[in-house]
Every structure is written in structure tokens, then in C-alpha cells.
Amino acid sequence: MADVVPTKHEIILQTELAEYVRRTTKSAELHAATQASVPGGIASDYQVMDPYPFYVGNSNASSIVDVDGNNLIDFHGGFGVTLFGYKHPYLIEAANKVFAEQGSLISLPTPYLLDASKILVERFSLPFWRFFNSGTEATLDAIRLARARYTRKYVIKIESGYHGHHDAVWVSVHAGAREVGSENPSVPFCSGIPKEVSDLTLIAEFNNLDSVKKYLAKYPEQIAAVIVEPILLNCSMIKPKDGFLQQLIELCRAEKVAVIFDLVKINTAIHMKHIIKYWDNENCGPDLYTLGKGLSGAMCPVGAIGMTAEFAALIPSKVQLSGTYCGNSFALGMVTAVQNYATESRQDTLEMLSKFMHDRVKATIDKHKLPAIVEYVGNKGCITFFKKGHELPCVRHYQ
Ligand SMILES: Cc1ncc(COP(=O)(O)O)c(C=O)c1O
């Protein structure tokens, strides 16, 4: 049998992998030891890394130092959440102030509740806010609110969108969960999600209004909500086509279906002016926003739902939203501090840095005629590689 010759790509991967293993012996040991008491040796399955993750010993500003002493520049930034870097003096001071004033107070409101909500009202133009402990909690309760408001059971989710790990949305998270062009059944991400539950989530396509209309016709007055990221960030970076979000909102309004815009990845990382231009917010905006991680600049877990007065009126008589740590003093003190710090001019600086990176990556792609495109919005950016011969000018679909 003829020898299989490795491709250039495989050779680079093997070389880098060998180098990684050589430089991370302590991480390898720690990972092996941790696996004895922690399934998979990681805290969240999104931390899986081949052949094992590196363990962080220290972090400062834009650098992290792993337990082997490797000094690394962090371009990941906690999924874009660590907006101002590690140990930022302003954030450390704010954290100390909250502790000095309030201690770690849970289960009772503090003045930070008013401060944090006022900032969000102004920033996101929805009049009412409730706070949670994660993006997952926010999308879970936003869907519950929508189901309660219309007494309907179905929810439409966009294929390949990610909205957290609860049963209603942990379906069809990856493009490729089905064959290209086949019908879109709701595909659970993992075992433990009963089919009776995943069947309540209908899978539509981003930038394809007809795929939403199809369900509205098939299940009249049974669909409570459409949940969507205004820019899909789970699968490269897919921006909405002109008019898509506006038409989606208008369609849903006519059919009394709640529109939930999930901004868990977008909030703070991307200034709203870059997002809101995709629909006419003055006359017709989404009914609910869900926010999360970026709200506190990675200082603590947090989530939030913004809502119109119609949804707020359901709480607490018809729908109860609760949680011991919801709106705890530390989280809301940090939300207030981070949001005050993330001024428009600072967010513009982040955008400028993104553009700087984007332009240089683009120049490299162009120079070497690579089958790839690079996109950015706010502090987020993405490089998408194509199979040679399948290059596109931009990505507007995820398959
Ligand atoms: C758009 C979106 N929604 C919801 C979530 C869930 O947030 P969390 O991980 O805080 O539960 C995420 C997490 O990445 C997200 O990107």
C-alpha cells in the first residue's frame, strides 16, 4: 500500500501540537490529577482542548501565565467578556468598594439594583430589567415570559445559534447537526433532552424569513417567541442581510409572537449603535433582550432580561422569576461600575483596535491569496476559511 503523505496543514498541526506538549508538562500533570475528581478535568465543556487544556496560574492586563510559566497574550478574552483585561485597577477598586459598603449581600435589594437598571434602560432602550446569574438563566426566563404572555408552547430558534444550555435552546446548535438542505428537525446537543421537549423548539434559518413564515403557517397561534442573536456569533460571524431583522420583528408583531434578541455575547463588547441600525428601534424593536457575561466585565457571573411594559406586567402575578443570587450586591455593583466605565468613546477605542487587527489580517489574506475572509464588529472579530474554490465575499449563511 502506498504511504499516505501528510498535507502541509497536517504537518503544521503536528509540529504545533508537539511544541504545545513540550511546553505544558505541568498542565498535563494537573489535568491528569484533576480528572480524578472532576469529570473531564474541566469546569465547563467549552473548556475542552486537544490534547488537554493549559491551566492558568496568573493573569494581568492582556496576559495570562500558565502553570508552566508560559506568558501568553490573551486574544480570547473570556469569549470577549474580559473587556478591560485582567486586574484592571478601576475594576479592583470598584470591587473593593462594593465589598466595603455592602459585604457580599444576597437575597435583599440594594441601591445598585436601581443604578444598574437605570444604566441598562438608557443603554438598551427597554424600560424594565430583571437580573440573573448567567446568560442561560436569562434566555430560559425570557422564553418562559413569552410562553406565559401568549399561552403558547412553541419557540423558534435559529439553527446554529447558541443561547445557553437549557433544554429549550440546546438544540441544533451546530450547523452540520443535519445534512445540508434536509428538513430542519430540532437536534438535541446531547443526551438528557427528551424529544417531547426538543420538539417544542422549531428550527429556522438565519437571514431566511420564509423559514420563519413556514412555521407560523404550520402552527398558527401556537408559537410564543423567536429567539435570535442579531449577529450570529456562534458560527463565525454572520451579519443580518439588509431588512432581515426589521421584517422579522414586523412579522412577529403581526402574529403576536415575542421577539427575543439575545445579546449575551454582544452586550458591552459591541456598542449598540453597531447593532440597532439593523432595525427601526424607534417604531418597532424587540420585546425582550437577554444579556449576560460582558455586563460585569468578567468580574462575576451575571445575566439580565430587558423587557417592554407588557412583559413586565406579568411579573410576579403571572410569572415568577427568582434565584438566590439574582441581583446580589457584588454582581450589580460590578455591572454598574463596568457599564459606567464602558463609555461610548472607550467602546469606540475597542472598535478601532479591532479594525486595526482586521486590516492587518485582511492584508495577509490578500497577500497570500488565502481562501478566507475576516470580519469584525465592536471588539469581536472572526476569520473564516473556505475550501479552495468555495470562497465567498461574506458569510450570510452558516452551512
Ligand atoms: C448568545 C448567547 N446566549 C446565551 C449564552 C449563555 O450564557 P452563559 O454561558 O452565561 O450561560 C451564551 C454563552 O456563550 C451566548 O453566547
The ligand as a MOL file (V3000), in Angstrom:
LIG
                    3D

  0  0  0     0  0            999 V3000
M  V30 BEGIN CTAB
M  V30 COUNTS 16 16 0 0 0
M  V30 BEGIN ATOM
M  V30 1 C -25.6700 34.3360 22.6360 0
M  V30 2 C -25.5340 33.5830 23.9200 0
M  V30 3 N -26.6100 33.3930 24.6920 0
M  V30 4 C -26.5300 32.7400 25.8790 0
M  V30 5 C -25.3320 32.2460 26.3230 0
M  V30 6 C -25.2570 31.5170 27.6470 0
M  V30 7 O -24.5830 32.2890 28.5690 0
M  V30 8 P -23.9100 31.6010 29.8600 0
M  V30 9 O -22.7240 30.8540 29.3540 0
M  V30 10 O -23.5820 32.7540 30.7510 0
M  V30 11 O -24.9270 30.7170 30.4670 0
M  V30 12 C -24.1810 32.4300 25.5600 0
M  V30 13 C -22.8850 31.9040 26.0100 0
M  V30 14 O -21.9190 31.8700 25.2950 0
M  V30 15 C -24.2760 33.1150 24.3260 0
M  V30 16 O -23.2080 33.3120 23.5400 0
M  V30 END ATOM
M  V30 BEGIN BOND
M  V30 1 1 1 2
M  V30 2 1 2 3
M  V30 3 2 2 15
M  V30 4 2 3 4
M  V30 5 1 4 5
M  V30 6 1 5 6
M  V30 7 2 5 12
M  V30 8 1 6 7
M  V30 9 1 7 8
M  V30 10 2 8 9
M  V30 11 1 8 10
M  V30 12 1 8 11
M  V30 13 1 12 13
M  V30 14 1 12 15
M  V30 15 2 13 14
M  V30 16 1 15 16
M  V30 END BOND
M  V30 END CTAB
M  END
